[in-house]
Amino acid sequence: MNTTSSGSKPPHWDRQAGRPNGAEAEVSSSLPGPDVGAIHPQVIRIILADSEAIFRVGMNKILALEDGLEVVAQTETMPQTMNAVATVPADVVLFEAGLSPTPADAISEVARRALPGAKFILVTPRAGEQETVDYLRRGVRGILARAVSPDLLVRCVRKVAAGETWLDKQGVNWVIEAYRTQALQGTAPQQQLRLSEKEMLIIGGVTQGMKNKDIAREVGTTEQVVKNYLRKIYDKLQVTDRLELALYSMHHRLLDGYILPSSAGAVAAGAASRGGAPGPTGPAESDAMPCPQEEKTSPDS
């Protein structure tokens, strides 16, 4: 008759790992043997954020069977998720794309509010090339298909908790191609970018850390127009947020010879007080690294 000691691994552990019981226990055992002391690895704390109860229940049951994995919170709406990540310490957040009609923006917002150390795995029915690259740029550490198998779910959680990135082969190829394309675009002549005068002024405001409403006031337009321009600028320069835009403009010296918004506003104000038109000025004198005040992610601030 087959018997097992009280400290041996559950049978399902060995089938998923594909290793002999002894070898697995040697590497990552979280339960001591009957006569040998073992060091318990740190428990991986998980938040399940999914709008469908059946998926939350299913994932919770799968994870509960695994040593060293603990579900510390479950949420079904964006407000619940925002509150959970801000108050419950977690190592991994399994975030379902369906929690928001704009999952990329939602991920960015949730990540900003999360306690330090939380790593995000996006669970989605599908992710195309642009979406995959965008999710990673916004801080996602893993992307899982909605129909993921139990063993891949567990492996993904463990890998991401350990600091690795989890993508399928297609996702890896997309990311490599995106960065290759960005590198090639970085070597193109600046005149091919075809940025308008107003776009250059808005870029200047971003590099100075100005908010959209301040940029709008300085360049003589509305905040909504500035947001629209920023989206077009992001597309043209292949950047995804204000920080990347500021770094790109510094690296490629986009602002050489342009009046930055705050400078333009000061010149216009001085001219108005004298009853005349503003005169020409040179490029900004400061070469300091930009420090945008806005959070990363979207132009809507």
C-alpha positions as CSV (number, residue, x, y, z in Angstrom):
1,M,0.0,0.0,0.0
2,N,1.3,3.4,-0.9
3,T,1.6,5.9,2.0
4,T,3.0,9.4,2.3
5,S,4.3,11.2,5.3
6,S,2.4,14.2,6.6
7,G,5.2,16.5,5.3
8,S,5.3,15.3,1.7
9,K,4.1,17.4,-1.2
10,P,0.5,17.0,-2.4
11,P,0.4,14.7,-5.5
12,H,-0.8,17.5,-7.8
13,W,2.3,19.5,-7.2
14,D,4.5,16.8,-8.7
15,R,2.3,16.3,-11.7
16,Q,2.4,20.0,-12.6
17,A,6.1,20.4,-12.0
18,G,7.0,17.3,-13.9
19,R,9.7,16.4,-11.4
20,P,10.2,13.6,-8.9
21,N,8.8,14.3,-5.5
22,G,12.2,14.4,-3.9
23,A,13.7,16.8,-6.5
24,E,10.8,19.3,-6.2
25,A,11.0,19.2,-2.4
26,E,14.7,19.9,-2.6
27,V,14.2,23.0,-4.6
28,S,11.2,24.8,-3.4
29,S,9.5,22.9,-0.5
30,S,7.4,25.0,1.7
31,L,6.6,22.1,4.1
32,P,9.2,20.5,6.3
33,G,9.8,16.8,6.2
34,P,9.0,14.7,9.3
35,D,12.6,14.7,10.5
36,V,14.4,17.5,8.6
37,G,13.9,21.3,9.2
38,A,13.1,23.3,6.1
39,I,13.1,27.0,5.5
40,H,9.7,28.3,4.4
41,P,9.8,30.5,1.3
42,Q,7.9,33.8,1.4
43,V,4.2,33.4,0.6
44,I,3.2,35.1,-2.7
45,R,0.2,37.3,-1.9
46,I,-2.3,37.7,-4.7
47,I,-5.2,40.0,-5.4
48,L,-7.8,38.7,-7.9
49,A,-9.5,41.5,-9.7
50,D,-12.1,40.0,-12.1
51,S,-15.6,41.2,-13.0
52,E,-16.9,37.6,-13.4
53,A,-17.5,35.6,-10.2
54,I,-17.0,32.2,-11.9
55,F,-13.5,33.1,-12.9
56,R,-12.6,34.5,-9.5
57,V,-13.8,31.3,-7.9
58,G,-12.0,29.1,-10.4
59,M,-8.7,31.0,-10.1
60,N,-9.0,31.1,-6.3
61,K,-9.5,27.3,-6.2
62,I,-6.5,26.7,-8.5
63,L,-4.2,29.0,-6.5
64,A,-5.4,27.6,-3.1
65,L,-4.1,24.1,-4.1
66,E,-0.5,25.5,-4.5
67,D,2.1,25.9,-1.7
68,G,3.3,29.4,-1.1
69,L,0.4,31.1,-2.9
70,E,-2.3,33.0,-1.0
71,V,-5.2,35.0,-2.3
72,V,-5.4,38.0,0.0
73,A,-8.3,39.9,-1.7
74,Q,-10.9,39.6,-4.4
75,T,-12.5,42.5,-6.3
76,E,-15.1,42.7,-9.1
77,T,-15.2,46.4,-9.9
78,M,-12.6,49.2,-10.6
79,P,-13.4,51.1,-7.3
80,Q,-13.0,47.9,-5.3
81,T,-9.7,47.2,-7.1
82,M,-8.4,50.7,-6.5
83,N,-9.2,50.4,-2.8
84,A,-7.7,46.9,-2.5
85,V,-4.3,47.6,-4.1
86,A,-4.0,50.8,-2.0
87,T,-4.7,49.0,1.3
88,V,-3.8,45.3,1.0
89,P,-0.1,44.4,0.6
90,A,0.2,42.1,-2.4
91,D,3.0,40.7,-4.6
92,V,0.9,40.0,-7.7
93,V,-2.4,41.5,-9.0
94,L,-4.3,39.5,-11.5
95,F,-6.2,42.2,-13.3
96,E,-8.9,41.4,-15.8
97,A,-9.1,43.7,-18.8
98,G,-12.9,43.7,-18.7
99,L,-12.9,45.7,-15.5
100,S,-12.6,48.8,-17.6
101,P,-13.5,49.9,-21.1
102,T,-10.0,51.3,-21.4
103,P,-7.8,48.6,-19.7
104,A,-4.5,50.3,-20.5
105,D,-5.5,53.5,-18.8
106,A,-7.1,51.5,-15.9
107,I,-3.8,49.6,-15.4
108,S,-1.9,52.8,-15.2
109,E,-4.3,54.3,-12.7
110,V,-4.4,51.2,-10.5
111,A,-0.6,50.8,-10.6
112,R,-0.1,54.4,-9.4
113,R,-2.3,53.7,-6.4
114,A,-0.9,50.3,-5.5
115,L,1.3,49.7,-2.5
116,P,5.0,49.2,-3.3
117,G,6.0,45.8,-4.6
118,A,2.8,44.9,-6.5
119,K,3.3,43.4,-9.9
120,F,0.5,43.3,-12.4
121,I,-0.6,40.4,-14.7
122,L,-3.3,41.3,-17.2
123,V,-5.9,38.7,-18.0
124,T,-7.5,39.4,-21.4
125,P,-9.5,37.5,-24.1
126,R,-6.9,38.7,-26.6
127,A,-4.1,41.3,-26.9
128,G,-2.9,42.5,-30.3
129,E,0.5,43.9,-31.1
130,Q,-0.1,47.5,-30.2
131,E,-2.0,46.6,-27.0
132,T,0.8,44.2,-25.9
133,V,3.5,46.8,-26.2
134,D,1.3,49.5,-24.6
135,Y,0.5,47.3,-21.6
136,L,4.2,46.5,-21.0
137,R,5.1,50.2,-21.2
138,R,2.5,50.9,-18.6
139,G,4.0,48.5,-16.2
140,V,2.3,45.2,-16.8
141,R,4.7,42.3,-16.0
142,G,2.7,39.5,-17.6
143,I,-0.2,38.9,-20.0
144,L,-2.4,35.9,-19.9
145,A,-5.2,34.7,-22.2
146,R,-8.6,34.4,-20.6
147,A,-8.6,30.6,-21.4
148,V,-5.2,30.0,-19.6
149,S,-4.7,26.5,-18.3
150,P,-4.2,26.0,-14.5
151,D,-0.6,25.1,-14.7
152,L,0.3,28.1,-16.8
153,L,-1.6,30.4,-14.5
154,V,0.4,29.2,-11.5
155,R,3.7,29.3,-13.4
156,C,3.0,32.9,-14.6
157,V,2.2,34.0,-11.0
158,R,5.4,32.5,-9.7
159,K,7.6,33.9,-12.5
160,V,6.1,37.4,-12.2
161,A,6.4,37.4,-8.4
162,A,10.1,36.5,-8.9
163,G,10.6,39.6,-11.0
164,E,10.4,38.1,-14.5
165,T,8.1,39.1,-17.4
166,W,5.6,36.6,-18.8
167,L,4.6,36.7,-22.5
168,D,3.8,34.1,-25.1
169,K,6.1,33.7,-28.1
170,Q,4.0,36.0,-30.2
171,G,4.1,38.7,-27.6
172,V,7.9,38.5,-27.3
173,N,8.2,38.9,-31.0
174,W,5.9,41.9,-31.0
175,V,7.9,43.6,-28.2
176,I,11.3,43.0,-30.0
177,E,9.9,44.4,-33.2
178,A,8.4,47.5,-31.5
179,Y,11.8,48.4,-30.0
180,R,13.6,47.7,-33.2
181,T,11.2,50.0,-35.0
182,Q,11.6,52.7,-32.3
183,A,15.4,52.5,-32.6
184,L,15.2,52.9,-36.4
185,Q,12.9,55.9,-36.1
186,G,15.3,57.4,-33.6
187,T,17.9,57.7,-36.3
188,A,15.7,59.4,-38.8
189,P,16.3,63.1,-39.6
190,Q,14.2,65.5,-37.4
191,Q,12.6,67.2,-40.4
192,Q,10.8,64.0,-41.3
193,L,8.8,64.3,-38.1
194,R,6.7,67.2,-39.4
195,L,5.8,68.7,-36.0
196,S,3.8,71.9,-36.2
197,E,4.7,75.1,-34.3
198,K,1.9,74.5,-31.7
199,E,3.0,70.9,-31.2
200,M,6.6,72.1,-30.5
201,L,5.3,74.6,-28.0
202,I,3.2,71.9,-26.2
203,I,6.3,69.6,-26.2
204,G,8.2,72.4,-24.6
205,G,5.6,72.8,-21.9
206,V,5.7,69.1,-21.1
207,T,9.5,69.1,-20.8
208,Q,9.2,71.9,-18.2
209,G,6.7,69.8,-16.2
210,M,3.8,72.0,-16.9
211,K,0.2,70.8,-16.5
212,N,-2.1,70.8,-19.5
213,K,-4.2,73.7,-18.2
214,D,-1.0,75.8,-17.8
215,I,0.3,74.9,-21.3
216,A,-3.1,75.8,-22.7
217,R,-3.0,79.2,-21.0
218,E,0.5,79.9,-22.2
219,V,0.0,78.9,-25.9
220,G,-3.4,80.5,-26.1
221,T,-5.7,77.5,-26.5
222,T,-7.9,75.2,-24.4
223,E,-7.0,72.3,-22.2
224,Q,-8.9,69.9,-24.3
225,V,-7.1,71.0,-27.4
226,V,-3.8,70.4,-25.6
227,K,-4.9,66.9,-24.8
228,N,-5.8,66.2,-28.4
229,Y,-2.4,67.6,-29.6
230,L,-0.6,65.4,-27.1
231,R,-2.2,62.2,-28.4
232,K,-1.1,63.2,-32.0
233,I,2.4,63.9,-30.7
234,Y,2.6,60.6,-28.9
235,D,1.6,58.8,-32.2
236,K,4.1,60.8,-34.3
237,L,7.1,60.2,-31.9
238,Q,6.1,56.7,-30.9
239,V,6.1,57.5,-27.2
240,T,3.4,56.6,-24.7
241,D,3.5,59.1,-21.9
242,R,4.8,62.5,-20.8
243,L,8.0,61.3,-19.3
244,E,9.0,59.4,-22.5
245,L,8.1,62.5,-24.5
246,A,10.3,64.7,-22.3
247,L,13.2,62.3,-22.6
248,Y,12.7,61.9,-26.3
249,S,12.7,65.7,-26.9
250,M,15.9,66.1,-24.8
251,H,17.7,63.3,-26.5
252,H,16.8,64.5,-30.0
253,R,17.1,68.2,-29.2
254,L,13.7,68.9,-30.6
255,L,13.4,72.2,-28.9
256,D,16.6,73.8,-30.2
257,G,15.6,77.3,-31.5
258,Y,12.0,77.2,-30.1
259,I,10.5,79.4,-27.4
260,L,9.2,77.3,-24.5
261,P,5.7,78.1,-23.4
262,S,6.6,79.8,-20.1
263,S,9.1,82.0,-22.0
264,A,6.6,82.7,-24.7
265,G,4.0,83.8,-22.1
266,A,6.5,86.1,-20.4
267,V,7.5,87.7,-23.6
268,A,3.9,88.2,-24.7
269,A,3.0,89.7,-21.3
270,G,5.9,92.1,-21.4
271,A,5.0,93.2,-24.9
272,A,1.4,93.7,-24.0
273,S,2.4,96.0,-21.1
274,R,4.4,98.1,-23.5
275,G,1.6,98.0,-26.2
276,G,3.8,96.2,-28.7
277,A,4.4,92.8,-30.2
278,P,6.7,90.3,-28.6
279,G,10.2,90.2,-30.1
280,P,12.3,87.2,-31.1
281,T,14.1,85.2,-28.4
282,G,16.6,82.4,-28.5
283,P,16.3,78.9,-27.2
284,A,15.9,78.1,-23.6
285,E,19.1,78.6,-21.6
286,S,18.6,75.8,-19.1
287,D,20.0,72.4,-20.0
288,A,18.6,70.8,-16.9
289,M,16.9,67.4,-17.1
290,P,13.1,67.8,-17.4
291,C,11.1,66.7,-14.4
292,P,7.5,66.4,-15.6
293,Q,5.0,67.0,-12.8
294,E,2.3,64.8,-14.5
295,E,2.1,61.1,-13.8
296,K,2.9,58.7,-16.6
297,T,0.3,57.2,-18.9
298,S,-2.1,59.6,-20.7
299,P,-2.3,63.1,-22.0
300,D,-5.6,63.6,-20.0
301,S,-4.1,65.6,-17.1
